């Protein structure tokens, strides 16, 4: 394969030439740069996540009022006793964006590829929500109301 890509995300890799049985020196595969122990990376990641949560909280966005309905899978059950073992998952993914209210295209959203998308505007903001789960009218109303007070 000399080229692969994803047009929807604007991502491409391309190879212009290929040399089989190339003689590559072993030092090409040795990292001599800085090393960060896992504990340092984890602490740095947690600080970054805390800063991100603080930024949202300072604007009044601490949670999204979305009802999550887990998917249930019966693994084992006994019709006589009523005993059962059920697995469930609540993997809901999405993307929320806002911008100052204005007309015209929203280029940052051109490559958003969600099964369900919702757009609306309030007095100050244009909003976009993309997610893998369809939202009901009550959920959308609660979400819009909660976000309308953000700064």
Backbone torsions as a table, in degrees:
resi	resn	phi	psi	omega
1	UNK	NA	126.3	-179.2
2	UNK	-103.9	-14.5	180.0
3	UNK	-151.6	137.7	172.9
4	UNK	-144.9	155.5	-179.5
5	UNK	-174.8	175.6	177.3
6	UNK	-133.8	102.4	-176.5
7	UNK	-62.0	-35.7	-177.8
8	UNK	-62.5	-32.8	-179.6
9	UNK	-101.5	-1.4	179.5
10	UNK	66.4	33.9	-175.9
11	UNK	-116.3	125.5	-179.9
12	UNK	-141.1	145.9	170.2
13	UNK	-124.1	138.8	-176.1
14	UNK	-143.8	139.0	177.8
15	UNK	-114.6	128.8	-177.1
16	UNK	-89.0	-27.7	-179.5
17	UNK	-148.6	162.4	-178.7
18	UNK	-139.9	128.6	177.3
19	UNK	-122.0	115.9	179.2
20	UNK	-83.1	148.3	177.8
21	UNK	57.3	37.8	178.1
22	UNK	-70.2	143.5	177.7
23	UNK	-89.3	104.8	-178.2
24	UNK	-107.4	131.3	-179.5
25	UNK	-69.3	145.8	-179.2
26	UNK	-58.9	-34.4	-177.7
27	UNK	-66.5	-15.0	175.4
28	UNK	-62.9	-26.2	-175.9
29	UNK	-106.7	20.8	179.2
30	UNK	-112.8	126.5	178.1
31	UNK	-89.2	123.6	177.8
32	UNK	-119.0	16.4	178.8
33	UNK	-85.4	-172.2	-178.5
34	UNK	-67.4	149.8	177.5
35	UNK	-120.0	138.3	177.6
36	UNK	-119.0	119.1	179.2
37	UNK	-59.9	152.3	-179.3
38	UNK	-52.7	-37.8	-179.4
39	UNK	-61.8	-39.2	177.7
40	UNK	-64.2	-43.1	-179.8
41	UNK	-65.2	-41.2	-179.9
42	UNK	-65.0	-43.2	179.0
43	UNK	-65.0	-41.4	178.4
44	UNK	-64.3	-41.1	178.6
45	UNK	-62.9	-44.7	-179.2
46	UNK	-64.8	-39.0	175.7
47	UNK	-61.9	-42.9	178.9
48	UNK	-62.4	-45.3	179.5
49	UNK	-64.0	-38.8	177.8
50	UNK	-63.3	-41.6	177.5
51	UNK	-63.3	-39.5	179.8
52	UNK	-66.7	-43.1	178.0
53	UNK	-64.5	-39.0	179.4
54	UNK	-64.8	-40.0	179.2
55	UNK	-61.1	-46.1	178.5
56	UNK	-64.2	-44.4	-178.9
57	UNK	-61.3	-36.9	179.9
58	UNK	-66.2	-14.7	177.8
59	UNK	-107.4	10.2	175.6
60	UNK	81.7	17.0	179.9
61	UNK	-114.0	99.3	-179.6
62	UNK	-114.9	-19.6	176.5
63	UNK	-159.2	160.9	175.4
64	UNK	-110.8	124.5	-177.0
65	UNK	-76.6	71.8	179.0
66	UNK	-110.8	125.6	174.8
67	UNK	-75.0	129.2	179.1
68	UNK	-109.1	125.0	179.7
69	UNK	-111.7	106.3	-176.6
70	UNK	-66.4	148.3	173.9
71	UNK	-82.9	127.1	-177.8
72	UNK	-103.3	138.9	176.1
73	UNK	-131.4	119.5	178.3
74	UNK	-78.0	116.7	178.9
75	UNK	-87.7	-46.6	179.6
76	UNK	-143.1	147.2	176.1
77	UNK	-156.6	157.7	179.5
78	UNK	-130.4	109.8	-178.5
79	UNK	-62.4	-31.0	-176.9
80	UNK	-74.5	-43.8	-175.8
81	UNK	-97.2	-19.1	-176.8
82	UNK	85.9	0.9	179.5
83	UNK	-70.5	147.9	177.1
84	UNK	-156.4	165.7	171.6
85	UNK	-132.8	120.0	-175.7
86	UNK	-122.6	136.7	171.2
87	UNK	-99.5	149.8	175.1
88	UNK	-143.8	153.2	176.7
89	UNK	-134.7	146.9	-179.9
90	UNK	-128.6	37.1	-179.1
91	UNK	-74.8	96.3	177.3
92	UNK	-115.5	122.0	-179.1
93	UNK	-117.2	151.0	178.5
94	UNK	-168.0	-179.0	-179.9
95	UNK	-142.9	130.7	179.6
96	UNK	-121.2	131.2	179.7
97	UNK	-137.3	150.4	173.0
98	UNK	-142.2	156.6	175.3
99	UNK	-147.3	163.1	173.9
100	UNK	-57.9	142.8	-175.5
101	UNK	-64.1	128.7	176.5
102	UNK	-165.3	163.3	178.4
103	UNK	-90.7	168.7	177.8
104	UNK	101.3	175.5	-176.6
105	UNK	-67.9	163.4	178.6
106	UNK	-122.6	84.7	-171.3
107	UNK	-57.0	-32.5	-178.3
108	UNK	-62.8	-18.9	-177.4
109	UNK	-98.1	-0.7	-176.0
110	UNK	-57.0	-32.1	-175.7
111	UNK	-104.9	12.3	174.6
112	UNK	-72.8	127.6	-173.9
113	UNK	-131.5	77.0	-178.9
114	UNK	-111.1	147.4	177.2
115	UNK	-62.1	-32.5	-178.9
116	UNK	-127.3	127.3	178.7
117	UNK	-129.4	145.9	-178.7
118	UNK	-136.5	134.1	177.5
119	UNK	-130.9	140.7	176.2
120	UNK	-158.4	167.9	176.7
121	UNK	-131.3	146.2	170.9
122	UNK	-116.3	-163.0	-175.8
123	UNK	-62.4	-27.8	-174.0
124	UNK	-118.6	-30.0	-168.8
125	UNK	-124.2	152.1	162.0
126	UNK	-96.9	138.1	-176.6
127	UNK	-123.2	149.9	173.3
128	UNK	-138.1	133.8	172.8
129	UNK	-131.6	124.1	173.4
130	UNK	-120.0	136.0	-179.8
131	UNK	-155.5	167.5	179.8
132	UNK	-88.5	0.0	-177.5
133	UNK	-123.5	133.7	177.5
134	UNK	-73.4	135.7	-179.8
135	UNK	-102.7	142.7	176.4
136	UNK	-83.1	169.1	-178.4
137	UNK	-59.3	-40.6	179.8
138	UNK	-64.7	-41.6	178.4
139	UNK	-63.6	-44.1	179.1
140	UNK	-62.9	-40.9	178.5
141	UNK	-63.0	-45.1	179.2
142	UNK	-63.8	-42.1	179.7
143	UNK	-62.8	-48.8	179.9
144	UNK	-61.4	-41.6	179.1
145	UNK	-63.0	-44.6	-179.3
146	UNK	-65.3	-38.8	-178.5
147	UNK	-79.6	-22.3	-178.3
148	UNK	-62.1	-23.3	-179.0
149	UNK	-91.2	-0.9	-179.3
150	UNK	-70.2	153.8	-178.6
151	UNK	-107.7	NA	NA
